[in-house]
Amino acid sequence: MDNGDLEGGGGDLPFHGKGGRRYSPVGPHDRAVLEMSSMDPGSSSSDPKSSVKKNNVGTLGNLDSDGIEGSNPENGGANGLYRENKLELFGFESLVSILGLKSMTGEQIPAVSSPRDGGDVSITSGQPKPSDVKMGTMMGVFVPCLQSILGIIYYIRFSWIVGMGGIGESLLLVSLCGLCTFLTGISLSAIATNGAMKGGGPYYLIGRALGPEVGVSIGLCFFLGNAVAGALYVLGAVETFLKALPSAGIFTETTTKVNGTVSEPIQIISTHDLQIYGIVVTIILCFIVFGGVKMINTVAPAFLIPVLFSIFCIFIGIFTARKDDPASGVTGLTLESFKDNWSSDYQNTNNAGIPDAEGDVHWNFHALVGLFFPAVTGIMAGSNRSASLKDTQRSIPIGTLAATLATTGLYLVSVLLFGAVATRDKLLTDRLLTATVAWPFPAIIHIGIILSTLGAALQSLTGAPRLLAAISNDDILPVLNYFKVGDGSEPYLATLFTAFICMGCVIIGNLDLITPTVTMFFLLCYSGVNLSCFLLDLLDAPSWRPRWKFHHWSFSLLGASLCIVIMFLISWSFTVVSLALASLIYYYVSIKGKAGDWGDGFKSAYFQLALRSLRSLGANQVHPKNWYPIPLVFCRPWGMLPENVPCHPKLADFANCMKKKGRGMSIFINILDGDYHDRAEDAKAACKQLDTYINYKNCEGVAEIVVAPNMTEGFRGIVQTMGLGNLKPNIVVMRYPEIWRRENLQEIPSIFVGIINDCIVANKAVVIVKGLDEWPNEYQRQYGTIDLYWIVRDGGLMLLLSQLLLTKESFESCKIQVFCIAEEDTDAECLKADVKKFLYDLRMQAEVIVITIKSWDVQLEGGSQPDESMEALTAAQQRVSDYLAEIKATAKKEGTPLMADGKPVIVNEQQVEKFLYTTLKLNSTILKYSRMAAVVLVSLPPPPISHPAYCYMEYMDLLVDNVPRLLMVRGYRRDVVTLFT
């Protein structure tokens, strides 16, 4: 459309858009509506260029400054113009495109150059290039999980566990550990299907659900668990190798005792051999990782083939075994062996696991849980490869849970078979019973164990550094910046660090001592996943919409509880150490880490808790015992502040003084003059700047910026709408305008008086601070007294403020003095006694002083004040007289009623004189008794009705004259203190 088309059509109530164009309402018979309704949605223009334009929705060519495609006569005349601009009403930015959809997910989309001079761009411009071939459920999740779960424990420890714990407790052990990982798999499936996943695996899931502090602490523990697990796999491979080739050992050791009876000597593997060979293997693996990470990720699934084949050989060997064939102690599958091995037989063993009555290691069910649990870990292997999966929403749940159920079923069947195929002595002494019974020869098991453990070790040395790099790339902990890597780069430094940890654990050389450590770190991670799902399920935020529907918060809670219980069953000392390590990392992250908002569940919990608390408070007034000051701090100064200073530096210090031990909330507001549409961005920038100032001053509060035509209208809107329910601000705090007499600030009196009147109407208390520049901060200790001039009933607000001041270090050395005003001398003693009793009931310690001020007549008190005070009074009277004469002359000249600040006023000059003299008398009393006070609190007189604002400012000036630090307080229609418990 051109301008002529827009201006045509007549219509009612035209309005103007950008560039001076005039828009009219669109009616049902409008030409554009008729043509648009007659168009076939599936039809295309006969002009080939027009059809090209329809495909180029995401391009910016041929658009004018208003985002409307420019007219082109080649597009088909008027009808073509209507077809191309039918979505002009929505604006170009509203059109759905692939770039817009990706930007909603937080992806960084590179800018795409727009076609120029009528050139066209393919609709695929700006889309990502096709990535490498993605993996499905089988190769992407199931195989890696199966390879990680089936490891060294099954081959060289499982039969020993059956012999020590018996078939019954071994079934319970497998069921308990399997249930824990299965419930964790359900929680993992729910979280993983709730959105796209990035690098980091469980760290990414936990961090985005429980916050960066919890995510980093558990993520680092999971990194340590993977690094230690690498040492576990290396030691398993070395132990298998030395068991298969005893002659390769450099050192040899034997044992001759089994349950206290002498038997044939049994050769065991030396710890020194494990250490030497383990370090050599670790170094070789590190070189492989440094040189061929991509090759490892490609070839790693092939390592599963020897494992599956070896398990097949084990089962064939068990079914074909006979008594003492293939070795002594093998009975074949007999009911007698099954019965003999049903119950447990916990014994003392040496460090190698050989039964020895004088051994140092005592075994029980708790210890077996710690030994066996690493055999069920590895369920996170699929989630760690989320970037390489075709469909993470489908592959992770199915692949992970299928691998968990398959391995748990394999373990349960193996318990029954191992318990029925050999005697207990054979189960306890032959650590490689799987190789002994394997068909057709033991070397197959040795090869399978070595290849599976080396493959798992390579996965650990490859996955752990990437986890550490993912934590580092989130830029939460500055100390981890050394391990940052770019996209597509290899984490060489993190790999080297992981290798050092792995070699340190290899030097320990004892497999049974390492496995509990791995167990604790993995259980900590699993409990974090379960707690994350529990929290997200319980909160049920609108964004919580996982595709995996088979989950419930009770399952996640049970899974987390099982993880904690298993940790304590294994070893309470290891549990305490692991929790303490995670807590230290959490504390360190909270202190040194950079703040980050990932939309975690805790923020959602805080939000829902706030909503429930707000609803529980109701709309009724809060009881005085539960009353908290919620100050509304008016930041707009009377005058100018330095650049980049959004608020008076001492206002936050004063707001902190109104809270007991920092508990409470302050609302800092500022008002920008102008139109909201024009100054919306200025308001956002000012709000951010004010919020930074509040955080810098360590003040618990929020920042709010309002755009209004003027300060009066802005404050009137704020005082009516700010807050929710009973969490609305109840005290308005502002600075006294000591510069109101300047010629360029003549509007201050009307604004100041208007704010006070608005607070009175809105039932808000008012605290006006005079001498804000001298207000002490938390490090400036004050001495002297806090003097209260309690003139009118204010609900106890002035008394409460004085008590809050005493809780601050700057005023804790001060004492409180309460000055009361009595009309007659005869009332003084009675008033003093009543006030003392009242303060005693309020648990407040203060000295009470009663001052008598009789009613007076201005004409009778002349000359009784000091010369300085009388000069101030005379000057004020002269200024007021000149001001009244000016407004009277203006009213007479214009023939209007007496006006001031745009409002009609009624002036009683005798009353004005009386008000001036009253404030002067009160000021003289303050100077007489409280000249050395740390701070003075006095009741704020309300602005007299129909008085000019100028006169009220003269009253206030006389009241605050020569008082360095003064708080003028006016309560509202309710009590804030109570005598009762």
N, C-alpha and C positions, 0 to 999 in steps of 0.2 A: 504494500500500500504506500501511496505517497501522501503528502500532507493534505492534498485536496480530498482524497478519499476519506481521510480521518475527519476532516472538518465537515464533510457532507453528512446528510442524514438527519439533521436537526436534532430533535429529542429534547428532553427536559434535563435541567441541571447539568450543563456541561462542566467538565473539570479539565484542568490543564496538567500536562505531563512535562517531561524534560524537553528542553529546547523550545518551549513556548507552544508546543502542539496542544490543541484543544480536543479532548476526548468526550464523546457523548455516550449515554447509556445505550446498550445494545438491546433492541426489542426483538420479539419473535418474528417480525416480518422484515427485519433488517436484511439487506442484500447479502451481506456476508454470511448470515445465519442460513439463509435459504440455499446459497451455493454450497456451504459446508455440509448441510444436511442431505443435499442431493448427490454428494460425491460418494462413490463406492470405496469403502475402506481398503479393498484389495486391488483397486484399479491403480494404474500408473499413468503418468502423462505420456502423451504420444511423442513428446520430444525426448530424445535419448539423453540430452543433457539434463533435463528435468529429473529423469529417473536416477541419474547419477547423484544429483543433489540430495535426493531423499536418503540415499545410503550414507551420505557423509554427514550424519548427525553430529558425530564427535569432533568435526573439524571446525576451525575458526575462520576459514577463508570466506570472502564475500560477506562479511558481517560489518555493519557500521558500528559507531561508537556506542549505540544503545543496545547492541547485541541482536539487531534485526538484520536479516539477510537483505542485502541491497537489491534493488529492482534491476532486472535484466530483460530487455525486450526479447531476448532469445528464449526465454523461459515460457513462452506461451501467452503473452499478453496479460490482460486483467485476470483471467481465470487462473493462469499460472501463478500470478502474484498471490492470489488468495490461497492457492494450494500450498505454496511455500511458506506463507506467514500465518497459517491458521493457528499455530501455537504461540503466537507473539504475546498473547495475554499472560502466559505462564513465565515468560522470560527464558532466555537461552540456558541460564544456569540450572534450571529445573529439569531439563531433558535428561532422561536416564541413558547413560552410556556406560561402556565397559570401564572407562577411566573413572567415572564417578562412583561406580560400584566398588572398584578396588580402593578408591580413596576412603570409602566408609570403613574398610577393614584396617586402615592405618598403614597401607603400603605406600612406599614412596614411588610415585609415578614420574618418570622423567618427562620434561616438557617436550611436546611434539611441535615441530615447526608447521605453521599453517600454510596452506596453498596461497599463492599470490597471483593476482591478475587472472582470475578465473580458472586457475589450475585446480585439478582434482586430486584427491589423495584416496588411496584404497581404504576401505572400512576397517582393515586390520591394522592401520597405523596406530602405533602406541601400545599395541598388545605385546605381551612377552613372547619371546621366541619359544618354539617347542623345546621342552627340556628333555633330558635323557629318559630312557625307557624306565617307567615306574614299575615297582614290584607289587604283586598281589598279596592276598592273605597268606598263601602257603609259604612262598619264599621270603616275603617281607616281614612276617610276624611269627608264624607258627614254627618255621625252621630255626630262626635265631633264638626264640624262647626255648625250644626243645634242646638246642645245643647248649644253651647257658644253664638249663636246669639239670640235664643229665651230665654229671661230671665225676670228679674223682671220688667223691664220698660214696657213690653207689658201688664203685668197683672195689675199693680197698677198705671201706669202713662199714658198709651196710650189713654184711654177714656178721661182722663182729658185734654190731649193735643188736642184731637179733639174738646172738648168743648171750650177751650181757643182760639185756632187758627182757628176753623171752618173747614168744610170739604175741602173747596178749598185750603186754605193754608196748611192744613195737607197733602193733596195729593202732593202739591209742596214740602213740607218738606220731605216726604217719598221718592219721586222721586230724590230729590237732594242728600240725604244721600245714597240711593241705587245706584245711578249712581257713586258716589264717591267710594263706596266699590266694585262695579262691575269693574270699570276701574282698581282699585288696584288689584282685582283678576286676571285680564288679565295680568298685569305686573308681578304679583307673579307667574303666570303660565309660563310665558316666562322665567323668571330667574330660576325657580325651574326645568325646563326641559332642562336647558343648561348644566347639569352635575350632578354628584352625590352630595348629600347634607349630611352634618354632623350635629351634635347637635348644637342648638342655634337658630333654626328657622329663623325669619326675621333678627336677628343680623348677622347670618352667611351669609345670602344673601346680606345684605347691606354692610357688612364689606368687602366681597370679590369683590363687585362691586364699592364701593366708597372709599375704603381704611380703614385701622384700626382705624384712628382717627374718621371718620364719623361713622363707624360701632359701636365703643365703645360708643360714645356719644349718638347716637340714641338707641342703645341696652340698655344702662342704663336707659334712659327715658322710654323705653318700659317695662323694669323690674319694674320701679316705677309704671307705668300704671297698670300692672298686679297685683302688690301688693295692690294698691289702689282699683282696681276692686274687689279684695277679700273682702275688707271692704264694698264695695257697695253691694255685694251679701249677706253678713252677715246681714247688716242693712235691706235689703229687706226681708230676711227670718224672722228676729225678728219683723219687722213692720207687716208682714202678720200674724204672730203668735199672736201678741197683738191685732190685729184687729179682729181676729177670737175668741179670748178669752180675752175680756176686763177685766175680773176679775183678770187676771194674772198680770195686771199692778200694780206696787208699787205706782206710782204717777199718778194722773189724771188731765187733763186740758180740758176746754170746750171753745167754741167760740159761740157768739150769733149774729154776724153780717154777712150779705151777701149783698154786694153792698149798704151798708148804711141803709138797711131796717132790722128791727128786725124780726128774725125768731126763730124757735124752737132751743133750745140749741143743739149743735153738739159736742159730745165728741171726743177729738183728743188724739193721743198718745203722752205721755210725752217724751221729749228729754232725760231725766235721765233714763227712762226705756230702751230706745234704747241703751244708753251707757252701762248700767249694763248688760243687756241680751247679747248685742253684744260682750262685753269682754269675758263673760262666754262661748259663742258659739265659739269664736275665739280660746280660750284656748283648748276647746274640740277638735276642728278641728286640731289643732297643734299636739295634742297627737295622733290623728288618722293618721296624715301624718307621724309622726315619727315612728309609729308602723306598718303601712300597706300601703306603697306606691304602691306596686305591686297589692294588692287587689283593691285599688282605681282605678288604670288604667284598671283593668279587669272588675270591676263592673260599672264604670262610664257610659258606653253606656246605661245601664239599667235605669238610671235616666231619659232618654229621654221618656220612655214609659208614665209615669204620665203626662209629659208635653204635649205630643201629645193627650193623652186621655182628658186632661183638655181643650185643645183648641177645640177638637171635641164637648165636652159638652157645651162650650161657644157658638159655632155656632148653636147647637141644641136649646139652650136656647133662642138665639136671634130670631130664626125663629118661635119659639112657644110662644114668649112673647105677652102679650095683654096689653091694657091700664090699668095702675096701677096694673099690674100683671106681675111679682111677687112682685113689690114694687111701691110705689108712685113715679111718675116721669118717669116711663117706659111706653112708648106709643106704643111699638111694631113697626114693620117696616111700617112707614107711610111717605107719601110724604110731609106732613106738617112739621114733625120734620126735614126731610131732608132739606127743604127750610129754616127753622128757623136756622138751624145749619150750613148753607153753609158759611156764612160770619164769620169773626173773631170777638171776643169780649174780647180784652185784658184788664185786670183789675189788680188792686193791690191786693195782697194776703198777708196773714201772712206767717210765716216760714213753716207752715204745708201745705201751698197751698190752704187754704180756702179763697175765695174772701172776701176782707175786704177793704173798701174805705180808711181806715187809715193804711193799711198794709205797711210794710217796703219793700216788694218785688214787683217790677213792671215787668210785663211780656211783651215781644214782640216776633217777629218772630226769632230774633237772639237768645234770651234766650231759645226758644223752640228747636232750633237746638242743643244747648248744652245739653238740657235735653234728647232729643230723640236719639242723635247719638250713645250712648252706646248700644242701642238696635240693631244696625246693625254691631257692632264690633264682632270679633270672627272668622274672615275669616282666621286667621293664625293658627287655631287649627290643621288643617290637615298638614300643613308644619312642625309644631312642632313634628309630629310623623313620619317624613320621614324615620327614621331608622326601623320602624315597618311595612312599606308598601311593598307589593310585587313588585309593579311597580310605582315608584314615578313619572316617566315621563307621566304616564297616569292617575293615581289616583288623584294627586293634582289639575290639571286643571279641570277635570270633576267634582270631588267632591266639590271643593271650589266654582266654578261658579254655580253649581247646587244648592248648599245651599244658595248662595247669591240670585239667582233668585227666589227660592222657598219662602224664608222669605220676600223678597221685595214684591212679589205678595200677600203673606198673609197679610202684612201690608196695602197694597192698598185696598184690599177687606175689611179689618177690619175697615178702615177709613169710607168707605161707610156704613157699617152695624152699627157701633157705632153712626154715625151721624144721622141715621134714626130710631134708636130704643129708644131714650130717649130725654128728654128735656135738654136744656143747663144747667139749674140749677142742674139737676141730674148728668150730666156729670162732673160738677165742684165740687160738694160737696161729691159725692160718689166715693171715691178713689178706692174702690174695686167693681166697677160696673160689672167687669167680673164675680165676685163671685155672685153678686146679680142676674144676668140674667142666670147664669149657670144652666144647667139641669143635674140631677134632684134636687140637693141641693148644696149650696155654699161650703160645706166642701170639695168637690172634688177639687175645685180651690185652697182652702187653702193648701191642701195636695200637690197639684201639684206645687204651688209656692214654698213652703218650700223645697220640695225635689229637685226641679230644681235649686234653689238658693244655697242650701247647696252643691249640686253636682258641680255647677260652682265655688263656693268658694273653694272646695277641689281641683278643677283643677287649680285655680289660685295659691293656696298655694303649689301646686305640681310643676306647670310649671315655676313660677317666680324664685324659687331657682335654678332650672336647667338652666335657662337662665343666671342667675348670675354666676353659676359655669362654664358655657361654656365660658363666657367672661373672667373669671379668668384663665381658663385652657389655653387660648391663650397667656397668659403671656405678655400682653401688658402693664397693669398697675401693678406695684409692690405692690401698696396698697391693691389690691384685692387678693393677694396671700393667704390670710387666708381662702378664700372660695374655694380653689382648691380641687378637688376630683379626685380620680383615676377612671379608667374605671370600670363601673359596680357598683361603690360605690354611696351611697346616700349623697346628699349635706346637712348634718344635720345643719352645722353652717349657711349656706345660708338660710335654712328653718327658723331657729330661728330669723335671721335678718329680713326676710320677715314678720314673725309674729309680730315683734315689730312695723314695719311700718303699718301693717294692724290694729293693736290695736290702734295706734295713730290716724288713720283716723276714727276708730269706735268711739273714744272719742268725735270727732266733732259731731257725732250723727245726722247730717242733710244730708239726701240723696240728696237734690237738690243742696247743696254746693259741694258735692263730685263729682257728675257726670261731671261738666265742667272740673275738673282736669283730670279725666280719659279720657275724650274726647280729651283734648289737647295732652296727651301722645300718644294715639292711632293714632290721626291724624298726629302727627310728624313721627311716624313709617310708616304710610301709604304713606306719602309724600316721605320718604326716599326710600321706595320700588319703587314708581313711578319714582323718579329721577334716581334711579339705572337703571331701564329698559330704561328710556329715553336716558341716557348717552350711555349705551351699544348698543341700537338700532341706535343711531345717529352715533356712531363711527364705528359700523359694522366691528369689528375686525375679523380676520379669525377664532378665537376660539368661536365667537358668532354664534352658530348654534342650537338654541332651537328647540325642537320637536314641541312645541306649536306654530303653524304658524299664528294664528289669533291675531297678535299684530302689532302695529305701533308706531313709536316714538311720533306721534301726540296724540295718546290715552294716553300714559304715561304722556306727558306734560299736557294734559287736566286734568288727574287725580291728578297730583301734584298741579296744579293750584286750582282745586276744594278744595283740602285739605287745602291749605293756605287760600283760601277765607272763607271756613267754620270756620277755626280757628279765623279769625278776625270777622266774623259774630257773633260768640258766645261771645267773649269778647276780646277786643284788649289788655286789661291788662293781662289776663291769657296767651294770645299769646306771649306777650313780655316777660313775666316771663318764659314760657316754652322754648322759643328760646334763652333767655339769659342763662338758665340753660344748654341747649344743647351746647351753645357756650363756656360756662365756662368749661364744661367737655371736649369739643374738644381742647380748649387751654391747659388744664391740661394734656391731653393725648399727645399732640404734644410736651409739655415741658418735662414731666416726663416719658412718655411712651417709651417702647422699640421699636426700628424701626423694621418694618416687611414688607416684600414685598409679597403681596397676588395677584399680577397681577391685581390690581384694574383698574377701568375705567379711573381714573385720569391719571395713568401712560400711558395708551393708548392714552388719549387725548393729553398729553404732547408730545408723540411721533408723532402723526399725525400733531399737531401744528408745531412741529419742521420741519417735512417734507414739510409742506405747506410753511412755512417761508423760508426754504431753496430753494424751487422752485421759490418763489416770488423774492428772491434776484437775481436769474439768474446767468449768468456767467460773466456779465460785472463788471467792477471795481466799488467798492463802492465809492460814492461821499465823498469827504473829510469831509463834515459835519457829515456824518454817520460812519466815520471810527473809529473803536475800536481796540486797541492793543490786539492781540491774541498771547501771548508769547508761544513759544516752549522752555520749560526749560530743558536744557540738564543736567541731574542729575549725570551722570557718573563723578566722581571726578578725578582730576589729582593727584592720590595718593590713600591712603586707608582711609576709614572711620571706626569708631568703629562698632563693631558687632551689627546687628539688626538696623542699621541706614541706610536707603536706599537712603538718599539724604542729601546734606549739610543743616544743620538746618536753615541757613539764606537765602537759595534760595527761600523758600516760602514767607518769609518776603519781599524779593525784588520783587517777582512776584506780591504781593499785592500792592506794591507801584506803579505798572504800571496800576492800575485800578482806575477809579474815583468812589468813594463811593462803592467800592467792586463789581461794575458791570463789567462783562466780564468773560472770561474763560481762564484758563491756561492749557497747556498740558505738563505734566511732563513725560519725556521719559528717558529710560535707555536701554543700549545695553548689552546683554550677549554674550560673545564670545563662539562659538561652533556650533554644528550641531542642527538644530531645532528639529529633531526627538529625539535626546538624551536629550535636555534641555527644552522640552516643559513644563514639570511639574515644573521645576525650574522657568521658566518664569511666570507661573501662581502664584506660591508662591511669587515671587518678586513683581508682579503686585498688589497682595493683600496687601503686606506689604507697598508698596509705596502709595497705596490708603488710607491705615490707617494713614500714615504720613500726607498726604494732609488734611484729615479730622481733624486730631489733630491740625494742624496749622491753621485751619479755613480759608482755601484757596479754592476758587471756582475753581475747576479744575478736570481733569481726569488723570489717570495714564495709561501709555502704556509701555510695555516691548517688545523689539524686539530682536530676536536671529539672529545673523549674524556671518559669519566667522571672521570678525574683526570689529573694531569700524568704520573705514572709510566706508566700504561697508554698514554697518548698518545705519549710519547716511545718506548716500547718498540715500538709499531707503526711509528713513523716510522723508527727505526733499522733495522728489518727490511725495509721496503718502499720507502723513498725511493730514487729513481733507477732507471736501466735499465742492465743489463749492466755494462760497465766505467765507465759514467758515474755510478755511485753515489757519493755523498759519502764521502770517506775520512778526514776530520778533523771532529770535533765541537768547536765553539768555544762557550764559555759564560763567563759572568762568575762570579767567586768570590763566594759569598754572605757578605759581611762582616757582615751584620745577622742572622745565624742565631740569635743568643742572645736575641732579643726573645721575650717570652712568647707573643705571638700568631703566631709563626712557628716553632713547635716541630716542624712537620713537615718543615722544610727539610733537616736532616741525613739523614733516611732517603731523601728524594727525591734529594738531591745524590749520596749514595753509590750509590743505585740506578742513576742515570744513568751513573756511571762504570763500574759493574759491567756494565751493559747494553752499553756501548761495548766493553769488554774481550771480552765474549762474542761480539759482532757483528764483532769484528776491526776496530774503528775506532780511529784515533788520537784523542787528547784534548788539547786546549789550553785551559787555564783561565787567565783573565786576572784578575789582582789589580791594583787601582789603575786601573780602566778610566776613571774620571773624569779622570785626569791624562794619558790617552793623547794624544799630539800629533796634530794634523791635518797635512795636506800643507804648510801654510805655517809651521809651528812647527819650526824647525831645532833639532836636538839635537846636543850635543857630549859627549864622554866616551867610554865604552866600552860594548860589548854583551858582557856576561859570561855565559858558559855553564858551568853546573855539571853536567858530563857524568858522571853516576854509573853509569847502567846503559846497556846496549846498546839503542838504540831505532831501529836501521836508518838512522841518520844524519838523522832528522827534525829534531832540534834544530839540527844544523849547517846544514841546508838552510834552515830558517826564519831563522837569523841572516844568511845570504847574501841572502835575499829582502828582509830589512829594509834591508840596505845599498843595494838598488836604489832605495829611496825617497828623495826629496829631504830628508825630515825626518831621516833617519839616515845619509845618505851621508858625513857628516863623522866618523862614529864608527869605532872600531877594535874588533876582536873579541879577547876573551880567553877561552881555554878552560881551565877548572879541572877537573882530574881528581883523583879520590880514590884514594889508595894505602893498602893495609892496613898495610904495613911500610915502614920507611925504606929498606930495601935494594931495594925495588921501584920507588922513585920515579924514579931516573934512567933505568932501562930503560923504564918506562911513558912518560916524557916523550919519549924518543927515538922510541918506536913511534908515539905520537900525532902528533909532528911529521912523521914520514914519511907517515903516513896523510893528514894534512891537505895535504901537498905534492902527493901523488898526486891528491887531490880538487880541485886548483887553488884552494885556500882559503888566504888569508893570515890568520894568527892567532897570537897569543902563547900559549904553553902554560905553564901553572902547575900543578904537582903538589902536592897537600896530603895530608899523612899523618894518618890517623885510625886509631889502634890500637883493637883490641877492648878494650872496657872493661866494667867491672862497676859497676853503679849505686852499690854500697856504697862503692867505692874512690875515686870522683871527687867526692865531696861537697866543696863550698867552693871548687872550682877555677874556677867561672864568675863573671863580674861580678855585682854585687849586683842590677842591674836584670834580668838574665836569670834569676838564681836566684829572684827574686820572681815572675817570670812562670811559671817551672817549678813553684814551690810552689803558686801559685794554681791552675794547671792540675791538679796532683796532687790538690788539695783538691776541686775540682769533679768530677773523675773519681771520687774516693772517695765523695763524696756521691751521685753518680748510681748507682754500683754498689750502694751500700747501699740506695738506694731500690728498685731493681729486684729486689734480693735479698729485701727485706722484702715486696714485692708477690708474688713467687713463693712465699714461705713462707706468706703469708696465704691465697693462693688454692690452695695445694697443687699448683702446676704447676712445670714446669721453668723455668729462668731464661729470661725472655723480654725482648726489646727490639724495638720497632717491629713487633710482631706476629709475630716470628720467634724461634725458640730460639737462644740464643747460648751460647758457651763463653768464659769470661773467665779468662785467666791474668794475675793482677795483676802478677806480676814482668815478664811480657812487655809489659804496658801501660806500666810504668815505664820499660822499656828503650826503647820506641818514643818516649815523651815526651822522654827524654833525647837520643835520636838526632836528632830534629827540632830540639831546642834547640841541639845542637852544630852542626848544619848552618846554622841561622839565625845563630848567632854568627859562623860563618865568612863567611857572605854579608855581614853587617854590617861585618866587619873588612876585607874586600877590595873590596867592591862597593857601599859606601855612596854613592859619587858616580857610579855607573854610570847610563847612560841607560835601560837596561832589563836585567833579569836573567832568564835562562832556567835552569830547574832541572828535573831529572827528577821526574815526578810519582810518588810511591809509591802502589801500588795498595791499595785497602782490604783489610785483613787478613781472612781468612776467619773467619766466626763472631764477629767483633768487633762490638760495638754501633756504630751510625753516629755516636752522640754522641762516642765515644772517638776515632774517626777525625777528626772535626771539631776536636777538641782538638789532635790531632797537627798538622793543617793550620794551625791558628791559631798554634801555636808556630813553624811553619816560615815563615810569611809576616809575622810580627810585625815592624813598623817598616821593612819593605821597601816603598818607595813604588810601584814598578812592577815586577811580577813575572809571568812566564809559566811555568806549570807544564805540562810537556810529557810525554806518554806516547805512544810509537810503537806500532806493531803488528807482526805477525809477517811482516815483509817489509822489504827494503831500498828506500830511496827515492833513494839516491845510488850511483854506481858509479865504480870507478877506471879503467875502460876506455873507449876511444873508441867 
